[in-house]
Amino acid sequence: MSQLASPVPIADPIVAIEGVSKRYGRVVAVCEITLHVPRGEVLGLLGPNGSGKTTLLRMLTGYLSPTSGRLSVAGYDTERERMDARRRIGYVPESLPLYTHMRVSEFLRFMARLRGLDGNAADTAVTEVAAQVALGDRLAAPIRTLSRGYRQRVAIAQALVHRPDLLVLDEPTNGLDPRQIIETRHLIRRLAGERTVIMSSHILGEVEKTADRVAILLGGRLLAVRAIAETPDLEALFLSLT
Amino acid sequence: MSALGVLCRKELHATFTSPIAYAVAAVFLLVTGYTFSLTLFFTKVANLTYIFHQMYVLLILLVPVLTMRAFAEERRADTLELLLTAPVHEVWIVLAKFLAALALVTCLLAASGAYAVVLSVYGEPDLAPIYGGYLALFLLACLLVSIGTLSSSLTENQVVAATCSLGVCLMLWFADSAAYIVPPPLDTIVINLSLIGHFTTFVSGSLFLSDAGYYLSLSLLALFLTTRVVTDR
């Protein structure tokens, strides 16, 4: 299995994951994963529920600390230089956590200021990111009144508002209707030109249509990393590995 | 604006727009106002000692309700994940929540200052116990808010957070009772752990650094533990 994972070293990777494990007592959630992601790539983490995708993403964003191994983003260690690393990450958790009592513009301004943008810079960033994710006509709306699709856009907007190098999306199409799934996919592809995107999904077709490379996880282990363009039958590969 | 400033502004907005804050404020001011009026009517003495003791009990009962949502609500709504993946030190998140809740309690105490003004206008009260009483209530509020914040950081259930916080505060209140059954020198420690023992001296107009140190050191300990709970993931 280890030869399938093929963690080929990449010159100047934006994300470097080196032998990372996460244990909760005797339960191993993530086991010895090594993975490098180059700038500008869309990497899809594919695996069934409980395969360790969310845990790996949470360690990358600094929400969880690894039990062993090290992770870095843009050269900054996510543990020792966590503030520098976090400034370069935009993160959208699966549950779309939002302050629903706030208006969209208020929430985006709060997140921008929290990430170090001051008054005018924060306002400009909010306007730009709202246009980027097509939220312009909803800026004054209270978040609690928005549909799941619009909440998804707000969540992505807050992750982009400080112009991060890396965008981390945990199950970005979860709970969306078919039209919203297509729109989210197109949005991710648009963003990919400007920054690196790591997204997780348990839907094989979603990863196939959105990502440049796929990393397949099962039981906390990385089974394979493949370029989508060089994998004509992802379904057969996934079945053969899992 | 610093990260602490941004977080404080958000927490103040959340605190002062919460219906819980207005319910607590209404109960606090209604009960203390009722007691103040009755006491003044019957005794005709310009003294707030009785009111301060009633505020002491009310704060122990009401502050857990104010602080229960601090972290528990963020955990329930998963928004804590947003805060903890932002480039902000955990201690600022804890301090912002502590300061916002303390600001509300301070507003309640300030509103109750109307009773002291009434006494000063219509009588000649001894001001030392009044200043001491308000200082004691502020220090007590610091400790109760920090215990409530710690309790809220341990669970995503607000009722559990409020109940645990209330339990700890009540145990601190009654701690000196255990002095009768524990041997020396533990009895001295238990007596000195008591909330009421350090409160009464202030209200009588005597200020001791040891009493202020008790409230401040326990508050800092609770805030330190809260930061550890939030950081330890």
Interface residues (C-beta under 8 A of the other chain):
Chain A: R58 T61 G62 Y63 L64 S65 M83 D84 R86 R87 I89 Y91 P93 S95 P97 L98 Y99 T100 H101 F110 M111 R113 L114 R115 G116 D118 G119 Q158
Chain B: M1 A3 V6 L7 K10 A14 T17 A77 D78 T79 L80 E81 L82 L83 L84 T85 A86 P87 V88 H89 R233
